[in-house]
Amino acid sequence: MRHVCGVDEAGRGPLAGPVYAAAVILDPQRPIACLADSKQLSERKREALAILIRERALAWSVASASVAEIDQLNILQATLLAMRRAVERLGLTPAEALVDGNRCPVLTMPARAIIRGDATEPAISAASILAKTERDAEMHRIHEAYPQYGLDRHKGYDTAVHRAALERHGPAPCHRRSFAPVRALLDRKS
């Protein structure tokens, strides 16, 4: 059987936390209804679908790139690194990888970038859901260490509440120092 995996990321834009990626090989014998771009689903629906994906997929994997890697490499390269890690950790070797977006990580198999693939390719939708739910769970864990930033609510995105907390408390180790709003704050404080 020719296995194709879907690959997507979550967390490219936030000011805090790692970037996550997932790779999923769906089982055609065990279809999952209602797969869609994770951003179009409620949190409750994403969580329910994530359970089904883990149960029914032939293989799935989630990986991340740390805040330090993001700051060292840049967000694009860190995202591609997380994607490569996710594909490499699959229990099955796919014949092809379908990657959401316009860039593909360097992989040992052919890869094809599909713009808005998370809305059109079920395997990419599944990867989108796993990456998003895993990243959200990580942001809840980080929130426990740094509750003053409200990361459990905005997940590290650049919101007015997050910016106000950054102004009040300064950046924590979970913040991406290479991102302009955090870097500008650090420059002002130094």
Summary of the structure (lengths in Angstrom):
residues: 190
radius of gyration: 16.9
end to end distance: 58.4
largest distance: 58.7
contacts: 665
relative contact order: 0.22
helix: 49%
strand: 17%
